[in-house]
Amino acid sequence: MNNLRVDLIDTDTERRSSSPVNMKMAARLGGTIAGVLVVSFVAFIVIRAGIAQKEVDSLKQQWEGKDGLEAKQTNVKKLQATLRQNKEIKQEISSWTAVRLPWDAYLESFAANVPASIQITTFKVSGPVVSEGKDQARRYTLEIKGKVVADDPEKEVSALKNNLSAGGGLSEPVDKTDMGKFEFTDVRSGTFPITVTHKSRKYSL
Protein backbone atom coordinates (compact mmCIF):
# COMPACT_ATOMS: atom_id res chain seq x y z
CA MET A 1 0.00 0.00 0.00
CA ASN A 2 1.34 3.19 -1.04
CA ASN A 3 1.15 6.04 1.43
CA LEU A 4 0.68 9.60 0.17
CA ARG A 5 2.56 12.24 2.25
CA VAL A 6 1.88 15.92 1.83
CA ASP A 7 4.29 18.38 3.63
CA LEU A 8 2.33 21.45 4.53
CA ILE A 9 5.41 23.30 5.89
CA ASP A 10 7.51 25.36 3.58
CA THR A 11 10.94 24.46 4.78
CA ASP A 12 12.52 27.53 3.18
CA THR A 13 10.39 30.09 4.93
CA GLU A 14 8.95 28.35 7.93
CA ARG A 15 10.20 26.36 10.85
CA ARG A 16 8.29 23.97 13.01
CA SER A 17 7.59 25.16 16.52
CA SER A 18 6.01 23.52 19.47
CA SER A 19 4.45 26.88 20.34
CA PRO A 20 0.96 27.56 19.15
CA VAL A 21 2.13 31.00 17.95
CA ASN A 22 3.60 31.26 14.51
CA MET A 23 7.23 32.42 14.36
CA LYS A 24 6.44 35.18 11.90
CA MET A 25 3.74 36.49 14.18
CA ALA A 26 6.10 36.23 17.11
CA ALA A 27 8.71 38.09 15.18
CA ARG A 28 6.26 40.77 14.19
CA LEU A 29 4.96 40.95 17.76
CA GLY A 30 8.48 41.13 19.13
CA GLY A 31 9.40 43.86 16.70
CA THR A 32 6.31 45.81 17.62
CA ILE A 33 7.00 45.46 21.31
CA ALA A 34 10.62 46.41 20.80
CA GLY A 35 9.55 49.45 18.79
CA VAL A 36 7.10 50.43 21.48
CA LEU A 37 9.78 50.00 24.10
CA VAL A 38 12.21 52.08 22.07
CA VAL A 39 9.63 54.79 21.49
CA SER A 40 8.68 54.70 25.17
CA PHE A 41 12.32 54.89 26.20
CA VAL A 42 12.94 57.80 23.84
CA ALA A 43 9.81 59.51 25.11
CA PHE A 44 10.98 58.92 28.68
CA ILE A 45 14.37 60.40 27.86
CA VAL A 46 12.75 63.39 26.16
CA ILE A 47 10.44 63.97 29.13
CA ARG A 48 13.32 63.61 31.56
CA ALA A 49 15.36 65.99 29.44
CA GLY A 50 12.48 68.46 29.46
CA ILE A 51 12.13 68.21 33.24
CA ALA A 52 15.90 68.58 33.64
CA GLN A 53 15.88 71.61 31.35
CA LYS A 54 13.10 73.19 33.39
CA GLU A 55 15.10 72.56 36.55
CA VAL A 56 18.15 74.09 34.92
CA ASP A 57 16.13 77.10 33.79
CA SER A 58 14.64 77.43 37.26
CA LEU A 59 18.07 77.27 38.87
CA LYS A 60 19.38 79.69 36.29
CA GLN A 61 16.60 82.13 37.09
CA GLN A 62 17.31 81.69 40.78
CA TRP A 63 20.99 82.33 40.24
CA GLU A 64 20.23 85.25 37.96
CA GLY A 65 17.88 86.54 40.60
CA LYS A 66 20.56 86.03 43.20
CA ASP A 67 23.06 87.84 41.02
CA GLY A 68 20.54 90.61 40.49
CA LEU A 69 19.99 90.81 44.22
CA GLU A 70 23.72 90.90 44.83
CA ALA A 71 24.04 93.61 42.20
CA LYS A 72 21.27 95.59 43.89
CA GLN A 73 22.92 95.08 47.27
CA THR A 74 26.23 96.24 45.80
CA ASN A 75 24.55 99.32 44.34
CA VAL A 76 22.87 100.04 47.67
CA LYS A 77 26.20 99.73 49.47
CA LYS A 78 27.79 102.08 46.94
CA LEU A 79 24.96 104.57 47.38
CA GLN A 80 25.27 104.32 51.16
CA ALA A 81 29.01 104.93 50.93
CA THR A 82 28.42 107.91 48.65
CA LEU A 83 25.78 109.24 51.05
CA ARG A 84 28.20 108.92 53.96
CA GLN A 85 30.88 110.73 51.98
CA ASN A 86 28.45 113.47 51.03
CA LYS A 87 27.38 113.85 54.65
CA GLU A 88 31.01 114.04 55.72
CA ILE A 89 31.73 116.65 53.06
CA LYS A 90 28.64 118.61 54.06
CA GLN A 91 29.72 118.42 57.71
CA GLU A 92 33.19 119.66 56.81
CA ILE A 93 31.74 122.52 54.80
CA SER A 94 29.36 123.40 57.63
CA SER A 95 32.21 123.29 60.15
CA TRP A 96 34.43 125.40 57.93
CA THR A 97 31.61 127.91 57.41
CA ALA A 98 31.04 128.10 61.16
CA VAL A 99 34.65 129.05 61.88
CA ARG A 100 35.33 131.10 58.75
CA LEU A 101 36.12 134.76 59.28
CA PRO A 102 33.88 136.98 57.11
CA TRP A 103 36.76 138.93 55.59
CA ASP A 104 34.80 141.54 53.66
CA ALA A 105 32.72 142.60 56.66
CA TYR A 106 35.72 142.32 58.97
CA LEU A 107 38.00 144.54 56.88
CA GLU A 108 35.25 147.07 56.32
CA SER A 109 34.41 147.28 60.01
CA PHE A 110 38.08 147.59 60.94
CA ALA A 111 38.74 150.35 58.45
CA ALA A 112 35.87 152.33 59.95
CA ASN A 113 37.78 152.44 63.27
CA VAL A 114 41.02 153.87 61.92
CA PRO A 115 41.25 157.68 61.95
CA ALA A 116 42.95 159.65 59.19
CA SER A 117 45.89 160.37 61.50
CA ILE A 118 46.87 156.67 61.61
CA GLN A 119 48.45 154.71 58.78
CA ILE A 120 48.42 150.91 59.09
CA THR A 121 51.69 149.41 57.88
CA THR A 122 51.12 145.78 58.95
CA PHE A 123 47.83 143.88 59.03
CA LYS A 124 48.04 140.20 59.97
CA VAL A 125 45.26 137.83 60.99
CA SER A 126 45.92 134.30 62.27
CA GLY A 127 43.36 131.68 63.25
CA PRO A 128 44.90 128.69 64.98
CA VAL A 129 42.77 125.74 66.08
CA VAL A 130 42.38 125.60 69.86
CA SER A 131 40.75 123.10 72.20
CA GLU A 132 37.97 124.25 74.49
CA GLY A 133 37.11 121.28 76.60
CA LYS A 134 35.82 118.64 74.22
CA ASP A 135 35.23 121.17 71.46
CA GLN A 136 37.55 122.40 68.73
CA ALA A 137 37.52 126.05 67.75
CA ARG A 138 39.42 128.72 65.89
CA ARG A 139 40.64 131.77 67.75
CA TYR A 140 41.42 134.66 65.43
CA THR A 141 44.03 137.20 66.38
CA LEU A 142 44.66 140.51 64.61
CA GLU A 143 48.13 141.98 64.75
CA ILE A 144 48.58 145.47 63.40
CA LYS A 145 51.42 147.93 63.26
CA GLY A 146 51.17 151.50 62.20
CA LYS A 147 52.36 155.06 62.15
CA VAL A 148 50.59 158.02 63.65
CA VAL A 149 50.91 161.73 63.10
CA ALA A 150 48.97 163.89 65.53
CA ASP A 151 49.32 166.58 68.15
CA ASP A 152 49.26 163.84 70.78
CA PRO A 153 50.21 160.69 68.82
CA GLU A 154 50.30 158.31 71.79
CA LYS A 155 46.85 159.41 72.91
CA GLU A 156 45.55 158.90 69.38
CA VAL A 157 46.82 155.30 69.35
CA SER A 158 45.42 154.64 72.85
CA ALA A 159 42.02 155.83 71.64
CA LEU A 160 42.19 153.39 68.74
CA LYS A 161 43.18 150.58 71.10
CA ASN A 162 40.32 151.34 73.50
CA ASN A 163 37.86 151.59 70.64
CA LEU A 164 38.92 148.18 69.33
CA SER A 165 38.84 146.72 72.84
CA ALA A 166 35.24 147.82 73.23
CA GLY A 167 34.34 146.10 69.99
CA GLY A 168 34.56 149.23 67.90
CA GLY A 169 31.85 148.01 65.55
CA LEU A 170 34.02 145.11 64.44
CA SER A 171 32.14 142.27 62.80
CA GLU A 172 33.95 139.80 65.04
CA PRO A 173 33.44 139.81 68.85
CA VAL A 174 36.55 140.94 70.73
CA ASP A 175 37.95 139.04 73.69
CA LYS A 176 40.82 141.36 74.56
CA THR A 177 43.13 144.01 73.08
CA ASP A 178 46.78 144.57 73.91
CA MET A 179 48.95 147.51 72.94
CA GLY A 180 52.68 147.10 72.63
CA LYS A 181 55.33 149.72 73.23
CA PHE A 182 54.71 153.06 71.55
CA GLU A 183 57.82 154.57 70.02
CA PHE A 184 58.02 158.23 69.20
CA THR A 185 59.54 159.28 65.93
CA ASP A 186 59.26 162.88 66.99
CA VAL A 187 56.93 164.85 69.22
CA ARG A 188 54.03 164.55 66.76
CA SER A 189 54.57 161.06 65.37
CA GLY A 190 55.43 157.56 66.33
CA THR A 191 54.96 153.84 65.64
CA PHE A 192 52.96 151.26 67.53
CA PRO A 193 51.76 147.62 67.61
CA ILE A 194 48.28 146.48 68.69
CA THR A 195 47.01 142.93 69.08
CA VAL A 196 43.31 142.15 69.03
CA THR A 197 42.25 138.69 70.20
CA HIS A 198 38.77 137.68 69.14
CA LYS A 199 36.43 135.25 70.80
CA SER A 200 36.75 131.74 69.47
CA ARG A 201 34.52 130.28 66.78
CA LYS A 202 33.54 126.68 67.51
CA TYR A 203 33.32 124.02 64.85
CA SER A 204 29.74 122.93 64.29
CA LEU A 205 28.84 119.32 65.15
C-alpha positions as CSV (number, residue, x, y, z in Angstrom):
1,M,0.0,0.0,0.0
2,N,1.3,3.2,-1.0
3,N,1.1,6.0,1.4
4,L,0.7,9.6,0.2
5,R,2.6,12.2,2.3
6,V,1.9,15.9,1.8
7,D,4.3,18.4,3.6
8,L,2.3,21.4,4.5
9,I,5.4,23.3,5.9
10,D,7.5,25.4,3.6
11,T,10.9,24.5,4.8
12,D,12.5,27.5,3.2
13,T,10.4,30.1,4.9
14,E,8.9,28.4,7.9
15,R,10.2,26.4,10.8
16,R,8.3,24.0,13.0
17,S,7.6,25.2,16.5
18,S,6.0,23.5,19.5
19,S,4.5,26.9,20.3
20,P,1.0,27.6,19.2
21,V,2.1,31.0,17.9
22,N,3.6,31.3,14.5
23,M,7.2,32.4,14.4
24,K,6.4,35.2,11.9
25,M,3.7,36.5,14.2
26,A,6.1,36.2,17.1
27,A,8.7,38.1,15.2
28,R,6.3,40.8,14.2
29,L,5.0,41.0,17.8
30,G,8.5,41.1,19.1
31,G,9.4,43.9,16.7
32,T,6.3,45.8,17.6
33,I,7.0,45.5,21.3
34,A,10.6,46.4,20.8
35,G,9.5,49.4,18.8
36,V,7.1,50.4,21.5
37,L,9.8,50.0,24.1
38,V,12.2,52.1,22.1
39,V,9.6,54.8,21.5
40,S,8.7,54.7,25.2
41,F,12.3,54.9,26.2
42,V,12.9,57.8,23.8
43,A,9.8,59.5,25.1
44,F,11.0,58.9,28.7
45,I,14.4,60.4,27.9
46,V,12.8,63.4,26.2
47,I,10.4,64.0,29.1
48,R,13.3,63.6,31.6
49,A,15.4,66.0,29.4
50,G,12.5,68.5,29.5
51,I,12.1,68.2,33.2
52,A,15.9,68.6,33.6
53,Q,15.9,71.6,31.4
54,K,13.1,73.2,33.4
55,E,15.1,72.6,36.5
56,V,18.2,74.1,34.9
57,D,16.1,77.1,33.8
58,S,14.6,77.4,37.3
59,L,18.1,77.3,38.9
60,K,19.4,79.7,36.3
61,Q,16.6,82.1,37.1
62,Q,17.3,81.7,40.8
63,W,21.0,82.3,40.2
64,E,20.2,85.3,38.0
65,G,17.9,86.5,40.6
66,K,20.6,86.0,43.2
67,D,23.1,87.8,41.0
68,G,20.5,90.6,40.5
69,L,20.0,90.8,44.2
70,E,23.7,90.9,44.8
71,A,24.0,93.6,42.2
72,K,21.3,95.6,43.9
73,Q,22.9,95.1,47.3
74,T,26.2,96.2,45.8
75,N,24.6,99.3,44.3
76,V,22.9,100.0,47.7
77,K,26.2,99.7,49.5
78,K,27.8,102.1,46.9
79,L,25.0,104.6,47.4
80,Q,25.3,104.3,51.2
81,A,29.0,104.9,50.9
82,T,28.4,107.9,48.6
83,L,25.8,109.2,51.0
84,R,28.2,108.9,54.0
85,Q,30.9,110.7,52.0
86,N,28.4,113.5,51.0
87,K,27.4,113.9,54.7
88,E,31.0,114.0,55.7
89,I,31.7,116.6,53.1
90,K,28.6,118.6,54.1
91,Q,29.7,118.4,57.7
92,E,33.2,119.7,56.8
93,I,31.7,122.5,54.8
94,S,29.4,123.4,57.6
95,S,32.2,123.3,60.1
96,W,34.4,125.4,57.9
97,T,31.6,127.9,57.4
98,A,31.0,128.1,61.2
99,V,34.7,129.0,61.9
100,R,35.3,131.1,58.8
101,L,36.1,134.8,59.3
102,P,33.9,137.0,57.1
103,W,36.8,138.9,55.6
104,D,34.8,141.5,53.7
105,A,32.7,142.6,56.7
106,Y,35.7,142.3,59.0
107,L,38.0,144.5,56.9
108,E,35.2,147.1,56.3
109,S,34.4,147.3,60.0
110,F,38.1,147.6,60.9
111,A,38.7,150.4,58.5
112,A,35.9,152.3,59.9
113,N,37.8,152.4,63.3
114,V,41.0,153.9,61.9
115,P,41.2,157.7,62.0
116,A,43.0,159.6,59.2
117,S,45.9,160.4,61.5
118,I,46.9,156.7,61.6
119,Q,48.4,154.7,58.8
120,I,48.4,150.9,59.1
121,T,51.7,149.4,57.9
122,T,51.1,145.8,59.0
123,F,47.8,143.9,59.0
124,K,48.0,140.2,60.0
125,V,45.3,137.8,61.0
126,S,45.9,134.3,62.3
127,G,43.4,131.7,63.2
128,P,44.9,128.7,65.0
129,V,42.8,125.7,66.1
130,V,42.4,125.6,69.9
131,S,40.7,123.1,72.2
132,E,38.0,124.3,74.5
133,G,37.1,121.3,76.6
134,K,35.8,118.6,74.2
135,D,35.2,121.2,71.5
136,Q,37.5,122.4,68.7
137,A,37.5,126.0,67.8
138,R,39.4,128.7,65.9
139,R,40.6,131.8,67.7
140,Y,41.4,134.7,65.4
141,T,44.0,137.2,66.4
142,L,44.7,140.5,64.6
143,E,48.1,142.0,64.8
144,I,48.6,145.5,63.4
145,K,51.4,147.9,63.3
146,G,51.2,151.5,62.2
147,K,52.4,155.1,62.1
148,V,50.6,158.0,63.6
149,V,50.9,161.7,63.1
150,A,49.0,163.9,65.5
151,D,49.3,166.6,68.1
152,D,49.3,163.8,70.8
153,P,50.2,160.7,68.8
154,E,50.3,158.3,71.8
155,K,46.8,159.4,72.9
156,E,45.6,158.9,69.4
157,V,46.8,155.3,69.3
158,S,45.4,154.6,72.9
159,A,42.0,155.8,71.6
160,L,42.2,153.4,68.7
161,K,43.2,150.6,71.1
162,N,40.3,151.3,73.5
163,N,37.9,151.6,70.6
164,L,38.9,148.2,69.3
165,S,38.8,146.7,72.8
166,A,35.2,147.8,73.2
167,G,34.3,146.1,70.0
168,G,34.6,149.2,67.9
169,G,31.9,148.0,65.5
170,L,34.0,145.1,64.4
171,S,32.1,142.3,62.8
172,E,33.9,139.8,65.0
173,P,33.4,139.8,68.9
174,V,36.5,140.9,70.7
175,D,37.9,139.0,73.7
176,K,40.8,141.4,74.6
177,T,43.1,144.0,73.1
178,D,46.8,144.6,73.9
179,M,49.0,147.5,72.9
180,G,52.7,147.1,72.6
181,K,55.3,149.7,73.2
182,F,54.7,153.1,71.5
183,E,57.8,154.6,70.0
184,F,58.0,158.2,69.2
185,T,59.5,159.3,65.9
186,D,59.3,162.9,67.0
187,V,56.9,164.9,69.2
188,R,54.0,164.5,66.8
189,S,54.6,161.1,65.4
190,G,55.4,157.6,66.3
191,T,55.0,153.8,65.6
192,F,53.0,151.3,67.5
193,P,51.8,147.6,67.6
194,I,48.3,146.5,68.7
195,T,47.0,142.9,69.1
196,V,43.3,142.1,69.0
197,T,42.3,138.7,70.2
198,H,38.8,137.7,69.1
199,K,36.4,135.3,70.8
200,S,36.7,131.7,69.5
201,R,34.5,130.3,66.8
202,K,33.5,126.7,67.5
203,Y,33.3,124.0,64.9
204,S,29.7,122.9,64.3
205,L,28.8,119.3,65.2
